[in-house]
C-alpha cells in the first residue's frame, strides 16, 4: 500500500510539473465535473465563492453614478402600475446592495486574473448571475476563451424564449459545446462559429453502461417535471401548473387502471413538496401500485424499468431516453412550442400522447408486450454524440487544448 501511494504521489507530482496553466471553473457541475480528468495538465481554480465573500465585505464605491430614481419610477408606473412601490424598492435594493459593490469586485477580480493568468473559463451552464457575467466579461477583455457546456435537457425539440439572454447571449464571446449536432445546426445563427457539437460525456457513459438485449422489466418509471413556479425559465415552455396537475392525475390514474406497478420519481426542484403532493394525490384518489421516490439521479435507475413516462419536454431525461432500448412515452397537452424542423424525429424517438385516452392505449400495448422500443443509432448520432468519433470527453479535451493559448 505504501509503494502504491508513493507511485501515485509521484504520478501527481509529474503531472503538476507538466501543467500548462490554470483554468477558472465558474460552474463546476455536470459535464465540467466529468471533463476535468481528461485535462489533467491544467490547475483548476474555483474563484467565485472566495471573491464574492471579499467583495461583500468591501466598501461601497462612492464614484458610482447615483440611482436614477426618476427613470425607474417612470418605468415601474408604466409596466407595474398595480404594484409600483414594491417593484421600485426592488430596483433600489439592487442598486444599493449589488451595483455599488461591482467596482470593488472588479478590482479584486483583476488581481486574480493577473495572479493566475487563466487559460480558459469553464461554465457548466452559462453566465446567469451578475458575477458570472463579470467573470466572462473580464475574460473577453483579455482574449481568454470562455466555454459554455450543455447540461440537462437540450433544446433541439423546442424553442426557448430565454436562450438569447442565457446560453446564447451575444453580449459575451464564448464557445458553446453542444451535445446535439441537430441543435448546433438549428441555432447556428445565435452562437459563435467556433462552437462545436461534440456530444455528451454523461450520456456516452450511460450508453456504454446499459445492458442491451437483456430481458426487459414490466415495471414503469414515471419521472415528473418541475412545477413552473419553481423556475422562471419554464413559465413559457410548458403548460400552466393547473393543466400540469391534470396531466399528473391522468398519468397515475391510467397506471392504476392498468394495474401497472410503477415508481414515480419526483423532480429534484422542491422534491420534498413534490413527494408529499403525489402521495396525497394517490391517497385521495384511492390508487394503488404506485411508489413515490425522491433523491438521487433518475439516470442511475433507468435500467431497472421496462417503460419510461415523461410529462415535460425540457427534462434532462429526454436526451437520456434516446440512449435507452425501452419504449418512452411523453405526455404533452400543448405542442405549439415544439420545433417544426425536429418534430418528425421526436415522433420517431418517442410515443407522444396528448390526452388520457391516448395514454391508456399505449399502456395497454405495453401490458400486452406490443409497445416496442424506438431506439435508433441514427438519432443517437444526431442528438447525443457523434457515434463514429469515440468518447466525447476525449474529443472535447482535444478541442479545448487547441483552443487555448
NORPE-V620912 format. One record per residue. SS is DSSP state (A for helix, B for strand, O for the rest). PHI is phi in whole degrees, -180 to 180 (NA if undefined). OMEGA is omega in degrees with one decimal (NA if undefined). Layout:
SS:PHI:OMEGA + SS:PHI:OMEGA
This chain:
O:NA:-179.2 + A:-66:178.5 + A:-64:179.1 + A:-63:179.5 + A:-63:179.2 + A:-67:177.5 + A:-63:179.9 + A:-65:178.0 + A:-62:176.9 + A:-65:178.1 + A:-63:178.9 + A:-65:179.4 + A:-64:178.8 + A:-65:178.3 + A:-64:-178.7 + A:-60:179.6 + A:-65:-178.0 + O:-93:-177.1 + O:-59:-175.0 + O:-106:178.9 + O:125:-176.2 + B:-116:175.1 + B:-128:173.3 + B:-84:176.2 + B:-99:-178.4 + O:-84:173.4 + O:-134:-169.2 + O:-111:-176.4 + O:-94:173.0 + A:53:-173.9 + A:-66:179.8 + A:-61:179.8 + A:-60:-178.2 + A:-78:-175.0 + A:-79:-169.0 + A:-54:-176.7 + A:-71:176.2 + A:-90:176.0 + O:-129:-174.8 + O:-71:-176.5 + O:-77:-179.9 + O:-104:171.3 + B:-93:-175.3 + B:-99:-177.3 + B:-118:179.4 + O:-109:-168.7 + O:-85:-166.3 + A:-62:-172.5 + A:-60:-178.5 + A:-65:-178.0 + A:-69:178.2 + A:-64:177.4 + A:-63:178.6 + A:-65:-178.6 + A:-66:-179.4 + A:-63:-179.7 + A:-85:-176.7 + O:-73:-179.7 + O:-80:174.1 + O:-72:-176.0 + O:-83:-178.0 + O:-72:-177.4 + O:-85:-179.6 + O:-68:179.9 + O:-59:-178.4 + O:-64:-179.1 + O:-63:-177.7 + O:-80:-171.8 + A:-58:-177.7 + A:-63:-179.3 + A:-65:179.6 + A:-66:179.0 + A:-61:178.0 + A:-62:-178.8 + A:-65:-176.7 + A:-70:176.9 + A:-65:-179.1 + A:-76:-170.7 + A:-105:-177.7 + O:-134:-172.1 + A:-57:-176.2 + A:-74:-179.2 + A:-147:-176.3 + A:-64:-174.8 + A:-61:179.7 + A:-65:178.4 + A:-69:177.4 + A:-64:177.4 + A:-62:176.7 + A:-63:178.2 + A:-63:180.0 + A:-62:179.7 + A:-63:179.6 + A:-61:179.5 + A:-67:-172.7 + A:-76:-176.0 + A:-107:-175.1 + O:-115:-172.2 + A:-61:-178.1 + A:-68:179.4 + A:-90:-173.6 + A:-64:179.4 + A:-55:177.7 + A:-66:178.2 + A:-63:178.7 + A:-63:179.2 + A:-65:178.7 + A:-65:-178.5 + A:-65:177.8 + A:-61:177.2 + A:-60:-178.2 + A:-69:176.7 + A:-64:179.6 + A:-70:-176.9 + A:-71:-172.6 + A:-97:-178.8 + O:46:-176.2 + O:-62:177.6 + O:-83:-177.6 + B:-164:172.2 + B:-120:179.7 + B:-110:173.7 + B:-123:179.0 + O:-68:178.3 + O:-124:179.7 + O:-173:175.9 + O:-79:-179.3 + O:-119:172.3 + O:-127:-174.8 + A:-58:-177.1 + A:-66:177.3 + A:-67:175.9 + A:-64:-179.2 + A:-65:175.5 + A:-56:-178.5 + A:-66:178.4 + A:-60:178.7 + A:-63:177.9 + A:-64:177.6 + A:-59:-178.8 + A:-64:-178.1 + O:-102:179.3 + O:71:179.7 + O:-93:-177.4 + B:-65:177.5 + B:-113:-178.3 + B:-112:171.3 + B:-102:176.7 + B:-102:-177.8 + O:-92:-179.6 + O:-133:170.9 + O:56:-179.3 + O:-72:176.7 + O:-99:-170.1 + O:-117:177.8 + O:-77:-173.3 + O:-100:178.1 + B:-154:179.6 + O:-89:-177.1 + O:-118:-175.2 + O:-67:-176.7 + O:-95:-176.4 + A:-58:-175.7 + A:-69:177.0 + A:-105:-175.1 + O:-126:-175.5 + O:-60:-175.7 + O:-111:179.9 + O:-61:-175.7 + O:-81:178.6 + O:-73:178.7 + O:-114:172.9 + O:-89:-179.9 + O:-156:178.4 + B:-112:177.5 + B:-86:174.8 + B:-100:-178.2 + B:-85:167.6 + O:-81:-167.4 + O:-101:174.4 + A:-65:178.5 + A:-63:-179.9 + A:-66:177.6 + A:-60:179.2 + A:-69:-177.0 + A:-62:-175.0 + O:-105:-176.4 + A:-58:-177.1 + A:-84:-177.6 + A:-110:-177.9 + O:-128:-178.3 + O:-70:178.2 + O:-65:-179.2 + O:-82:179.1 + O:-66:-174.3 + B:-131:171.3 + B:-105:-173.3 + O:-115:175.1 + O:96:-178.8 + O:-107:177.6 + A:-66:-177.0 + A:-62:-176.6 + A:-76:172.8 + A:-63:177.6 + A:-64:178.2 + A:-64:179.7 + A:-61:-179.3 + A:-71:-177.6 + A:-81:-174.8 + O:-69:176.4 + O:-85:-178.2 + O:-100:179.2 + O:80:179.8 + O:-80:177.4 + O:-69:-174.6 + O:-83:176.1 + O:-73:175.0 + O:-95:-176.3 + O:-87:-177.0 + B:-109:172.2 + B:-117:175.7 + B:-107:179.1 + B:-102:-173.5 + O:-85:174.5 + O:-84:177.7 + O:-77:171.0 + O:-73:-171.4 + A:-60:-176.2 + A:-70:176.2 + A:-81:-170.7 + O:-147:-177.2 + A:-58:-176.0 + A:-74:179.3 + A:-92:-172.9 + O:-62:-176.3 + O:-114:-178.0 + O:-127:179.3 + O:-156:177.9 + O:-73:176.5 + O:-64:-177.9 + A:-58:179.6 + A:-58:179.5 + A:-71:177.5 + A:-64:175.9 + A:-60:177.9 + A:-66:176.8 + A:-62:177.9 + A:-55:-178.9 + A:-66:178.4 + A:-59:-174.5 + A:-68:-176.6 + A:-71:176.8 + A:-68:179.1 + A:-66:177.9 + A:-65:176.8 + A:-64:-178.7 + A:-61:-179.9 + O:-84:-176.3 + O:52:-174.8 + O:-99:178.8 + O:-64:-170.1 + B:-142:167.1 + B:-105:177.2 + B:-105:179.6 + B:-97:-176.2 + O:-78:179.3 + O:-66:-177.5 + O:-64:176.5 + O:-69:-179.4 + O:66:-171.5 + A:-64:177.6 + A:-64:177.2 + A:-64:-178.6 + A:-62:178.6 + A:-63:178.0 + A:-62:-179.2 + A:-61:-178.0 + A:-70:177.4 + A:-64:178.3 + A:-65:-179.9 + A:-62:179.2 + A:-64:-177.1 + A:-68:-175.6 + A:-71:178.2 + O:-93:176.8 + O:66:-176.5 + O:-95:179.9 + O:-140:178.7 + O:80:-176.5 + B:-120:179.0 + B:-117:-177.8 + B:-97:-178.1 + B:-115:170.4 + O:-142:179.2 + O:86:179.3 + O:73:-179.9 + O:-99:-179.6 + A:-60:-179.0 + A:-58:-177.1 + A:-78:-177.2 + O:-121:-175.1 + A:-58:-176.9 + A:-64:-175.0 + A:-85:-172.6 + O:-127:179.3 + O:-103:179.5 + B:-150:176.2 + B:-116:176.2 + B:-120:177.8 + B:-125:177.6 + O:-127:-170.5 + O:-151:-175.4 + O:-72:179.6 + O:-85:-177.4 + O:-66:173.5 + A:-64:-179.8 + A:-81:175.9 + A:-65:174.6 + A:-64:178.5 + A:-61:-179.2 + A:-65:-179.5 + O:-71:178.2 + O:-96:-177.2 + O:-82:174.5 + O:-112:175.1 + O:-124:177.1 + B:-68:-179.0 + B:-132:176.5 + B:-105:172.8 + B:-118:-178.7 + B:-98:179.9 + O:-130:175.9 + O:-75:-178.1 + O:-109:177.8 + O:-119:-174.7 + O:-65:-176.1 + O:-95:179.2 + B:-74:-177.3 + O:-79:-176.7 + A:-61:-176.1 + A:-62:-175.3 + A:-105:-178.2 + A:-59:176.6 + A:-58:178.2 + A:-69:177.2 + A:-60:178.6 + A:-71:176.7 + A:-68:-172.8 + A:-87:-171.3 + O:-134:169.9 + B:-91:180.0 + B:-88:175.9 + B:-127:-175.5 + O:-122:178.1 + O:-153:-175.5 + A:-66:179.6 + A:-63:178.8 + A:-63:178.6 + A:-65:-179.5 + A:-62:178.6 + A:-64:179.8 + A:-67:178.2 + A:-67:175.9 + A:-65:176.1 + A:-61:-179.7 + A:-62:-178.9 + A:-61:-179.1 + O:-91:178.6 + O:78:-176.5 + O:-104:179.7 + O:-92:-172.5 + O:-88:174.6 + O:-65:175.8 + O:-109:-178.9 + O:-54:-178.4 + O:-143:176.2 + A:-65:178.7 + A:-65:178.2 + A:-68:176.5 + A:-58:-179.0 + A:-66:-174.1 + A:-82:-171.3 + A:-119:-173.1 + O:-114:174.9 + O:-162:177.1 + O:-64:-169.5 + O:-67:-178.6 + O:-90:-172.3 + O:-98:179.7 + O:83:-175.0 + O:-67:177.9 + A:-58:-178.6 + A:-61:178.9 + A:-65:-178.2 + A:-69:177.7 + A:-66:179.5 + A:-61:179.1 + A:-64:179.9 + A:-64:-179.5 + A:-68:178.1 + A:-59:-179.8 + A:-72:-172.9 + A:-81:-177.8 + O:-86:-178.1 + O:-93:NA
